[in-house]
Structure formats: structure tokens, C-alpha cells
Amino acid sequence: MAELPERSLAELTARFAEMGVEVTPLPGGRTLRGKLRLSLEPFATLAGAKRFESISFSAVGTTHIKCLAPLPFFFLPMIALGGCGSASELEARVRGAWAARERNLRMAARRLDALGIAYTPESGAQVLAFSLGHEDALAAARAIEPNRVVLPGRGALASLRCTAPEQRVARLDAAWSGASDAELALSQRLDSLRDRLAAAPAPLITPVRALPHRLARPPAAERQPRAGARVLLVGPHLGRNAALARRLEQAGLRVRSDFTAHDALDAFRAHSYELVFADTHLGRSEGIELLSDLHALPGVEELPVVLVDDHVREAVREAARGVGASGYLVHPLDPEKIAPGALRLLSSRAKRRFSRLDWRLGVRLADGRGAFTTSVARLGAFIGASWRDPLDEIRQFQIELPELGRTLSVEAEAVYRFDAVGARGAGVGVLFRGFGERDEADWINYLSDLFGSPIARGTRSE
């Protein structure tokens, strides 16, 4: 959300007060969070009429608001404030935007009905999901307008990164005569996009402008993995390998054991794991499929995953290498040998584990100073502030999420800094070492929304 100067924030607060709309300045005085109470008139949806008591929103500059909750209202475009003098007038504009979107969704539904495509309303009946014939139920296409369909990021595009959101948008062709035509055409579009993305050269990353007095950590070969790094063991064998889990914990790592791929993916919604060991046999799915699913998670870049087989199979070894596995091992494992190898993988920075996104958030440092992030990732951030403490020391600070009205408590280790006094870009790179209760899950959910939005086009590696 756009930040507001102090005077503009005060003027906008007064304007909302005159309209009879509740607003509150968010921590740091960057923008306003508000609540618009609604009349009793229901809103028409594909799932029937629904009533909503109120809408939460954030101010976007001094001219617009963005509806945040309940979820169906998040899909509306920004609502203009110009000429709006009361809460009822603002509600009328929201209802107008809702009616326009509802008309589009009903046109999309009629188009799918005409083709004989069975669909399921999602996200408060604001998106129409339909199958493309894949076994993965989540790998569905989603109609958002009469002729526009968003292709799934799972399935054919798993582990591949689109360079622009428009690449995953397809049109419903008027020449299609039925559901089979649509499924075939959209599947071919997916396969074609997959081939183009797989063959595309790696994107060039603009190097950071050199700054004087850069104090960095030692080379990777001289570093030790940070204490408390999380390791995930997945599968019927690894999930029950108490000896391996105990040995990794003795090496200073935090270990979680899961038995299924579904549980492993759920684990990443609450925490960020830096190393995964997975059995090649995971019930109905395979370890190789899990690797692709992990790399498709929002904010994950090149996560090291080691696959462990029941016995040596060259075809599986080659397949593991082809999808980017960091290693291929065979049961039984020797914990005394695995632990040092795990530490080496965690120390290596040959590939970035998590993507970073240029994003500005307010930060309150341990010494009480206010600062801001210039980039964020699942397990780190770059903070635009001078750092007075030694590197590698852990300090606690707070991160403000203005759109959610939340302040997260984080423990972080400074790993490098730029001491170019007065130079743009000076600051400190930190690794997150710990979060307050539930704060890490909220941080991951927040980043997942960011990485799934158009602003993530310029994503870099962290």
C-alpha cells in the first residue's frame, strides 16, 4: 500500500471521520486501515445471496481504497474516493464494483455451461475452478472473466517460473464445441508453455551496485550452518527413523518427521525448512513429485532435497538428478555419516534456497530505532539501517504488516552489511532465527500472497 506523508494521513483520517467510516492509522503511520459497515441488502453471488456486516480495507494513497476482507471483496478492483462524501456513497461504489464483477462471473459460468464444463465456485464464489483431467485436484484451471482462464501452476508448470503473470492466462475459444475441446486445447497450451519455460535461459540478475566497506561473512567453505536450521524427514521409512532424527538434533538441527507428501507440504505453511530428506515411495505419490511440489511453493527457490530409495535403481537416480535433487541415497542410512553431509548441504550457498522480493515494510530494531526493509524472503530480509552490533549476533526486532494490521516479533542474525554512509542501499542483511508464536505462519501466508501477485515479476533469489 502506498505510504502517506503525515499531513496527508491526518487529512484523510479527518475525511473518513466526516463520512462516518471507521479508520485507524497502522503502526509506523504509513497508511490507514478501515472498516465500512454495510446495510442489510444482500450481495448476489453464484452460490446465492449473501449478507456481509462490514468490509475491511486499506487506503491506497489519498484517492482509493483496496478491500481486504471478507475474501470475496478482495477480488474487487480499487474503489475511487473522489467525490464520495458519506459512508452510504462509498458502499454504493463497492456494490457497483461487486455488481460489475458478478455480471462477468455469470457470463463466464454461462460460457462454461455451454461447453459442458463442470466447475466449482471458489474463494467465496469469485473464481470458477474446473478440472483439466489431471490426477492432482489442485491442478485446475480457474475462470475469472467470460473469456479469460488462469492455468494451474501445479502439474505441467510445477517447479517452473513464469516471467510474467500473463503467461498463465488463456482464452476460451469460441470455436470449441465442448468440454473435451477445451480440456485438450488448454492442456496443449500448458505443455507448450512448459516447454518454452524449460528451454528459456536463466534470467539475468542485475548485480548489486558495489558499495564501499561491505563487510560480508566468510566464504561458504569456512562457514558453519546456523544453529537451529530446520530439516524435514518425509516418508514411511524416514518418518520412523528415530536414530537419524536424534543424530541430526545432536548436530544442532531442528527436525520434523512426516509420513506423507501432503503432510510435508502442510509443514511448509507453518515453517520454512532448509533441507528435506524424502523417501522415493510416499504412498500414492513419489518423492520426485514432492520435490517438484516443494519447488513450486511460493517463495521457494532451489531447496536442497535428498531422495532415499529402497534399493539402487539407475532410472530413479537419473530421474532424481533430472528434477534437481541434491542427492540420491539408499536405505539403510548411517546417521553418523548422514549428519555431516546434512551440515555440508546446509552450509553450501551454491544455490539460493528462498526467493526474495523487493518490498518495503516498517521495522522496529532492538535499540528502538525505526527502519524499513528493502527486500524480504521466507527466512531473511535486507534492512535499510546502519547496524551497530557485531555480525553474527542475534537481536530481536519487529516487522509491521500494515495490510493485516499485524506486528511480528522476530529474532535475527546479521550476516552482512553495507556501511556506505549516506549511500543509497546501505543497510544490513539478516537471517531469521526465530519467530513469536504463530508469527512465522502469518509471515509465510503474507509472503505467499505477495509471491502470487503481479508485484512478484521482479523476484530475485535469496
C-alpha positions in Angstrom: 0.0 0.0 0.0 1.2 3.5 -0.8 2.7 5.3 2.2 1.2 8.7 3.1 3.0 11.8 4.4 1.9 12.7 8.0 -0.2 15.7 6.8 -1.9 13.7 4.1 -2.6 10.9 6.6 -4.2 13.3 9.0 -6.3 14.9 6.3 -7.5 11.5 5.0 -8.3 10.4 8.6 -10.5 13.6 9.0 -12.2 12.9 5.7 -13.2 9.4 6.7 -14.4 10.7 10.0 -16.7 13.2 8.2 -18.0 10.3 6.1 -18.7 8.2 9.2 -16.2 5.5 8.3 -14.0 3.9 11.0 -10.3 4.2 10.3 -7.1 3.6 12.3 -3.5 4.6 11.4 -1.4 1.5 11.2 1.9 1.1 13.2 4.5 3.4 11.8 1.9 5.9 10.4 2.3 4.6 6.9 -1.4 4.1 5.9 -4.9 3.7 7.2 -6.8 0.5 7.9 -10.6 1.0 7.9 -14.0 -0.7 8.4 -17.0 0.1 6.3 -20.3 -1.1 7.9 -22.8 -2.3 5.3 -26.5 -2.1 5.0 -28.7 -5.2 5.3 -29.1 -5.6 1.5 -27.6 -8.9 0.4 -25.0 -9.3 -2.3 -25.8 -11.6 -5.2 -23.3 -14.5 -5.8 -23.3 -17.6 -7.9 -23.8 -19.5 -4.7 -26.9 -17.5 -3.7 -27.5 -14.1 -2.0 -25.2 -13.4 1.0 -25.1 -10.7 3.6 -22.0 -9.1 5.0 -21.8 -6.9 8.1 -18.8 -4.9 7.1 -15.7 -4.7 4.8 -12.1 -4.2 6.0 -10.0 -2.0 3.7 -6.7 -0.2 3.4 -6.2 3.3 2.0 -4.2 3.4 -1.2 -2.7 6.9 -1.3 -5.4 9.5 -0.8 -7.6 8.6 -3.7 -8.5 4.9 -3.5 -9.2 2.1 -1.1 -8.5 -1.6 -1.5 -11.0 -4.1 0.0 -9.2 -6.8 2.0 -11.8 -8.8 3.8 -14.1 -10.8 3.7 -12.3 -12.7 1.0 -14.8 -12.2 -1.9 -14.3 -8.4 -1.7 -10.5 -8.8 -2.1 -11.2 -9.6 -5.8 -12.8 -6.2 -6.5 -10.7 -3.5 -8.2 -9.6 -0.5 -6.1 -12.5 1.8 -5.2 -12.1 5.5 -6.0 -12.8 8.1 -3.2 -13.2 11.1 -5.5 -16.5 13.0 -4.8 -17.5 10.5 -2.1 -19.0 12.3 0.9 -20.6 9.6 3.0 -20.4 6.0 4.1 -23.5 5.2 2.0 -21.9 6.7 -1.1 -18.8 4.6 -0.5 -20.9 1.5 0.0 -22.7 2.3 -3.3 -19.4 2.3 -5.1 -18.4 -1.0 -3.6 -21.8 -2.5 -4.6 -21.3 -1.1 -8.1 -17.9 -2.8 -8.4 -19.4 -6.0 -7.0 -22.3 -6.0 -9.5 -19.9 -5.5 -12.4 -17.7 -8.4 -11.3 -20.8 -10.6 -10.7 -22.0 -10.0 -14.2 -18.6 -11.1 -15.5 -18.7 -14.2 -13.4 -22.2 -15.1 -14.6 -21.1 -14.7 -18.2 -18.1 -16.9 -17.5 -20.4 -19.5 -15.9 -22.8 -19.5 -18.9 -19.8 -20.0 -21.2 -18.6 -23.0 -19.2 -22.1 -24.4 -19.1 -22.4 -24.1 -22.8 -19.3 -26.1 -23.2 -20.5 -28.7 -20.8 -17.6 -28.0 -18.3 -18.4 -28.8 -14.7 -17.0 -26.1 -12.4 -16.7 -25.4 -8.7 -17.1 -21.8 -7.3 -14.1 -21.0 -5.1 -13.0 -18.0 -2.9 -16.5 -17.0 -2.0 -17.8 -17.8 -5.5 -15.4 -15.3 -7.1 -13.5 -17.8 -9.1 -14.7 -20.8 -11.2 -12.4 -23.8 -11.0 -12.6 -26.7 -13.4 -10.6 -29.8 -14.0 -8.2 -30.3 -16.9 -8.2 -34.1 -16.4 -5.1 -34.3 -14.1 -5.0 -36.5 -11.1 -4.0 -33.6 -8.9 -7.3 -31.9 -7.9 -5.4 -28.7 -7.2 -4.1 -28.5 -10.8 -7.3 -26.9 -12.0 -7.9 -24.1 -14.4 -9.8 -21.1 -13.0 -12.1 -18.8 -14.9 -12.0 -15.2 -13.7 -13.8 -13.5 -16.6 -16.0 -14.6 -19.5 -13.1 -15.4 -21.8 -10.1 -15.5 -19.5 -8.8 -18.6 -17.7 -5.8 -18.9 -15.4 -3.8 -22.0 -16.0 -2.6 -24.0 -12.9 0.9 -23.5 -11.6 0.9 -27.1 -10.4 1.2 -30.1 -12.7 2.9 -29.3 -16.0 4.3 -26.0 -14.7 5.5 -27.4 -11.3 9.0 -26.0 -10.4 8.9 -23.7 -13.5 8.8 -19.9 -13.0 6.7 -17.7 -15.4 8.4 -14.4 -16.2 5.0 -12.6 -16.3 1.6 -13.5 -14.9 0.0 -13.1 -18.3 1.8 -16.2 -19.5 -0.6 -18.4 -17.5 -3.7 -16.6 -18.9 -5.6 -18.4 -21.7 -8.8 -17.5 -23.6 -11.9 -19.6 -24.0 -12.0 -20.1 -27.8 -15.5 -19.5 -29.4 -14.7 -22.4 -31.8 -14.6 -25.0 -29.1 -17.6 -27.3 -29.3 -17.5 -29.0 -25.9 -15.6 -29.8 -22.7 -13.2 -32.2 -24.5 -12.1 -29.5 -26.9 -11.4 -27.1 -24.0 -9.5 -29.7 -22.0 -7.4 -30.7 -25.0 -6.6 -27.1 -26.1 -5.8 -25.9 -22.6 -3.6 -28.9 -21.9 -1.7 -28.3 -25.1 -1.3 -24.7 -24.1 0.1 -25.9 -20.7 2.5 -28.3 -22.4 3.7 -25.6 -24.9 4.2 -23.1 -22.1 6.1 -25.8 -20.0 8.4 -26.5 -23.0 9.1 -22.7 -23.5 9.9 -22.1 -19.9 12.1 -25.2 -19.6 14.1 -24.2 -22.6 14.4 -20.5 -21.7 17.8 -19.3 -20.4 18.1 -18.5 -16.8 17.1 -14.8 -16.2 19.9 -12.4 -15.8 20.1 -10.9 -12.4 21.3 -7.3 -12.2 24.3 -7.3 -9.8 24.0 -5.1 -6.7 25.9 -1.8 -7.2 29.3 -2.1 -5.5 29.4 -0.1 -2.2 32.5 0.6 -0.1 33.1 -1.0 3.2 31.0 -4.1 2.6 31.5 -6.5 5.5 30.5 -10.0 4.5 30.5 -13.4 6.1 33.4 -15.8 5.3 33.2 -18.0 2.2 30.8 -20.9 2.2 33.6 -23.4 2.8 34.5 -21.7 6.0 31.0 -21.3 7.4 29.1 -23.5 9.8 25.4 -24.0 9.3 23.4 -21.8 11.7 22.2 -23.5 14.8 18.6 -24.4 14.8 18.2 -24.8 11.0 15.2 -26.9 10.2 15.3 -30.3 8.5 12.3 -32.3 7.3 12.2 -36.1 7.1 9.4 -37.4 4.9 8.2 -40.9 4.2 7.3 -44.3 5.7 11.0 -45.1 6.4 12.5 -41.7 7.1 9.5 -40.7 9.2 10.1 -43.6 11.6 13.9 -43.3 11.6 14.3 -42.1 15.2 18.1 -42.7 15.2 18.6 -40.3 12.3 16.3 -37.7 13.8 18.2 -37.9 17.1 21.6 -37.6 15.4 20.6 -34.6 13.4 19.3 -33.0 16.6 22.5 -33.7 18.3 24.2 -31.7 15.5 22.1 -28.7 16.5 19.4 -29.0 13.9 15.6 -28.9 14.4 14.0 -32.0 12.9 10.4 -32.7 11.9 9.2 -36.1 10.7 6.2 -36.6 8.4 4.9 -39.7 6.7 3.1 -38.3 3.6 3.8 -35.7 0.9 0.6 -33.9 1.9 1.8 -33.5 5.5 5.2 -32.3 4.2 3.6 -29.6 2.1 1.4 -28.6 5.1 4.6 -28.3 7.2 5.9 -25.6 4.9 2.8 -23.5 5.5 3.9 -23.0 9.1 7.7 -23.1 8.9 10.5 -22.8 6.3 12.7 -25.9 6.1 16.2 -25.6 4.7 16.8 -29.2 3.9 14.5 -32.2 3.1 15.1 -35.9 3.1 12.3 -37.8 1.3 11.6 -41.5 0.6 11.2 -42.2 -3.1 8.0 -44.1 -2.2 5.4 -41.9 -0.5 2.2 -43.9 -0.8 0.1 -42.6 -3.7 2.8 -40.1 -4.7 6.5 -40.3 -5.3 9.4 -38.4 -3.7 10.3 -37.0 -7.2 6.8 -35.4 -7.3 7.2 -34.0 -3.9 10.4 -32.3 -4.9 8.6 -30.5 -7.8 5.7 -29.6 -5.4 8.2 -28.1 -2.9 9.9 -26.0 -5.5 6.5 -24.7 -6.6 5.7 -23.3 -3.2 5.6 -19.5 -3.0 9.0 -18.1 -2.1 10.9 -21.3 -2.5 13.8 -21.1 -5.0 16.2 -24.2 -5.0 15.5 -26.1 -1.9 18.0 -29.0 -1.3 16.1 -32.3 -1.3 17.8 -35.7 -0.9 15.8 -38.7 -2.1 16.2 -42.0 -0.4 15.3 -45.3 -2.2 14.7 -48.8 -1.0 17.4 -50.2 -3.3 19.6 -48.8 -6.1 17.6 -48.1 -9.3 19.5 -46.2 -12.0 16.3 -45.0 -13.6 15.2 -43.3 -10.4 18.7 -41.9 -9.8 18.7 -40.3 -13.3 15.1 -39.0 -12.7 16.2 -37.5 -9.4 19.1 -35.8 -11.0 16.8 -34.5 -13.8 14.5 -32.8 -11.4 17.3 -31.2 -9.4 17.6 -33.5 -6.3 20.7 -32.7 -4.2 21.4 -36.4 -3.6 20.2 -40.0 -4.1 20.8 -42.4 -1.3 19.7 -45.9 -0.4 18.3 -47.4 2.8 19.5 -48.3 5.4 21.1 -44.9 6.3 24.0 -44.5 8.7 23.1 -41.5 10.9 26.8 -40.9 11.7 27.6 -40.4 8.0 24.3 -38.6 7.1 24.7 -35.8 9.8 28.0 -34.4 8.4 26.5 -34.5 4.9 23.5 -32.6 6.1 25.6 -30.0 7.7 27.6 -29.5 4.4 24.4 -29.1 2.4 23.1 -26.5 4.9 26.5 -24.6 4.8 26.5 -24.6 1.0 25.2 -21.5 -0.7 25.8 -22.6 -4.3 22.1 -22.3 -4.9 19.7 -19.9 -3.2 17.0 -21.6 -1.1 14.4 -18.9 -1.0 13.4 -16.1 -3.4 13.5 -12.6 -2.3 11.1 -9.8 -3.3 11.7 -6.0 -3.3 9.2 -4.9 -0.7 9.1 -2.1 1.9 7.9 -2.9 5.4 8.4 -1.0 8.7 10.8 -2.4 11.2 11.5 -1.6 14.9 15.0 -2.5 15.8 16.1 -3.8 19.2 17.5 -0.4 20.2 14.2 1.3 19.4 15.1 2.8 16.1 12.6 2.7 13.2 13.8 1.3 9.8 12.4 -0.4 6.8 13.0 -3.5 4.6 14.1 -3.1 1.0 13.7 -6.9 0.2 12.1 -9.8 2.0 12.2 -13.6 1.9 10.9 -16.6 3.9 14.0 -16.6 6.1 15.5 -13.2 5.8 15.4 -9.6 4.8 17.6 -6.6 3.9 17.0 -3.7 6.3 17.9 -0.2 5.3 19.6 0.9 8.5 23.0 1.2 10.0 23.9 -1.8 12.1 25.8 -1.0 15.3 26.1 -4.6 16.7 28.7 -7.1 15.6 27.8 -9.5 12.8 26.5 -13.0 13.7 24.9 -11.7 16.9 21.2 -12.4 17.4 18.9 -9.4 18.0 15.2 -9.2 18.3 13.1 -6.7 16.3 9.6 -6.3 15.0 8.2 -6.3 11.4 4.9 -4.4 10.7 2.4 -5.9 8.2 0.2 -2.8 7.6 -2.3 -4.6 5.3 -3.0 -7.1 8.0 -2.7 -4.8 11.0 -0.1 -7.2 12.5 3.3 -6.7 14.1 5.5 -9.8 14.1 8.3 -10.5 16.6 11.4 -11.9 15.0 14.9 -12.9 16.2 17.5 -12.3 13.5 21.2 -12.7 12.9 23.1 -10.1 10.9 25.1 -11.8 8.2 26.5 -8.9 6.2 26.2 -5.2 6.0 26.9 -2.2 3.7 28.5 0.6 5.7 28.4 3.2 2.9 27.4 6.2 5.0 24.9 8.3 3.1 24.8 6.0 0.1 21.6 4.6 -1.2 21.3 0.9 -0.4 23.3 0.9 2.8 21.9 -1.5 5.4 22.2 -5.0 6.8 21.2 -8.4 5.6 19.6 -10.6 8.3 18.7 -14.3 8.7 15.6 -15.1 10.8 16.4 -17.3 13.7 13.1 -17.4 15.4 9.5 -16.0 15.4 6.9 -15.3 18.1 4.1 -17.7 18.5 2.1 -18.1 15.2 4.2 -15.3 13.7 6.1 -17.4 11.2 2.9 -18.9 9.8 1.5 -15.4 9.4 4.7 -14.3 7.7 4.6 -17.2 5.3 0.9 -16.5 4.4 1.7 -12.9 3.9 4.6 -13.7 1.5 2.6 -16.4 -0.3 0.1 -13.7 -1.2 2.9 -11.4 -2.3 4.6 -14.0 -4.5 1.3 -14.9 -6.0 0.6 -11.3 -7.1 1.8 -9.3 -10.1 4.4 -7.5 -8.0 6.4 -10.7 -7.9 7.5 -10.3 -11.5 10.9 -8.9 -10.4 11.6 -11.7 -7.9 15.2 -12.3 -7.1 17.0 -15.1 -5.3 17.8 -15.0 -1.6 
